[in-house]
Amino acid sequence: MHTSIENLLNNQIKYEAMASMQYLAMASWADAEGYNGIANFFYMQSEEEREHMLKLVKFVNERGGKVIIPQLEQPADEFSSLQSLFNHFLESEMFVTEQINGIIDECLKLKDYNTNNFMQWYVTEQLEEEATARTLLDKLNIIGDDNSGYYLFDRDISTFVQPHEDR
């Protein structure tokens, strides 16, 4: 494995781990605020990001690279509103997409088609994640400051996102 790609994949392992911890903190905040449905959504997102991280760890190891288990910073754990919580979710997913695109660029530049092929799963995943975040933000924008709307949003979020078949 080329050193630059190994480094980018190790960075991606860190980003996936950071996203997992961030979503865990978001779930905890939502739980404490009484939004059980939203908490469960973010607990699920946290676990999903952890699975993404493990998939990368296994890939790097299988390709003979050296995995660096990252030290993580404290994630944000206070949010002023559901809107800010879901804005943070979208920003996080957009950041991850940008990083994955950088890995793809490097793979193509170095003609590492195996890693490029492996990363295509992440490209598809990020399209879904960003679409989910945008749709949920759209729903919150429709609700505005309506507390009964928040109640329904919290109740219905668990039916909005279905688990992926390949997980």
N, C-alpha and C positions, 0 to 999 in steps of 0.2 A: 504494500500500500504506500502510495506517495505520501511523504511527510506533510505536505500542505493539506491534503485531503484528510489525513489522520487528525491533524490539528482542528480542522473545521468540524469533523465528526465529534471530536471530544468537546468542542464548544457547543455543538448541538445537544450533546448529552447533558451539558450544564443547563442549556436553555429549557430543555424538556423537564429537567428536575426542578428548575426555578418555577416553571409554569405549574407543575404539580403542587409545589408548596404554596404558591400564590393562590391557586384555586382551593386548596385546603383552608387557607386563611379566610378566603371569601366565603366558603361554606360555613365556617365557624361564626363569622360575623352575621351571616344571614340567620343561622340557627339562634344566635343570641338575640336577634331582633324579632324573632317569632315567625320568620319566613321558612317554614320547614320544607316546602316544595323546592324553593330556590336553593336552600342548603343541600338538599339531596342531589339537585342538579350539579352543584359545584363539587360535592363529594365524588360524584361519578366522573366529572371532568378531571378532578385531581388524579383519580385512579387511572384514567385513560392516558394522561400525560406521563404517568409513571410507566405504563406499558410501552409508550413510545420510546421512553428513555431506555428501557430494558432491551427493546428491539435493536436499538443502535449499539448498545453495549455488546450484545451477542454478535452483531454483524462485524464490528471492529475486531473482536476476539477471533471470530472465524476467519477473518482475512489476514490474521497474523499481526495486527496492530496492537498498540498498547493503549488500554483504556485508562483515562485519568478520572477517578471519581472526584467530582468537584466539591469544593467548600461553597456553601450557599449563603447569600445575604438574607437578612430578615425580610420577609415579604410584607407588603402593605397590609394592615389589618384593621384599618378604620376607613369607613366610606360614609360620605355625607348623605347618600340616597341610593335607591336602587338604580337610578340613572347612572350615577358615578360608578357603581359596581359593574354594571354591564358595559359602560364605556371602557373601563379598565380591562374587561374581558376581551373586547374587540381589539383594543390596542395591543394586548399581549399576543393575540392570534396573528395580527398583522406583522408584528415584530418577528415571530417565528417563521411566517411565510417568507419574509425578506431574507432571513438567514438560510432557509432551505434553498431559495433561489440562488444564493451565493454559492452554496455547495454544488448545485447543478452546474452553474457557470464554470466552476473550477474543474469539475469532472469532465465537462466537454472540452475545456481548454487542454487538459492533460490526457484526453482520450481514455478516461477510466469509465468504460461503459458499464462495467459490473456495478460500481457504486451508483452511477447515474440511474441504472435500472432499479436498483434497490430504493433509491430516493424518490422514484415516481409514486410510490405508495404514499409518501409524506406529502407530495404535491396535491394529490387527490384529497387526502385527509384535510389539508389546510383549506382547500376550496370549501369543503363541507363546514369546517369550524368557523370560518369567516362568515359564511352564509347564515349559519345558526346565530352567531352573535349579532349580525345586522338585523335579522328578522326579529329577534327578541328586543333589540333596541327600538325598532319600529313600533312594536306593540307597546312598549313603555311610553313612547312619544304619543301614541294615540290615547293612552290612559291619562297622561298628564299628571295632575296631582290628586287624582281621585282615589281615596283610600279603599273604596269598595272594588275599584279596578285592580288595585294592588293585591287585594285578597283573591280575586279571581285569577290573576296572573300567577300568583304563588300556587294556587290550587291546580292550575292547568299546565304548569311548566313540565311536570313529570310526564304528561302525555304528548308534549310537543316533540321531544327528542327521543327517538327510538335507538336502542343499542345497535351498533354496526354488526353485520353478520360475521365478519372475519375477526372478531375480537373474542 
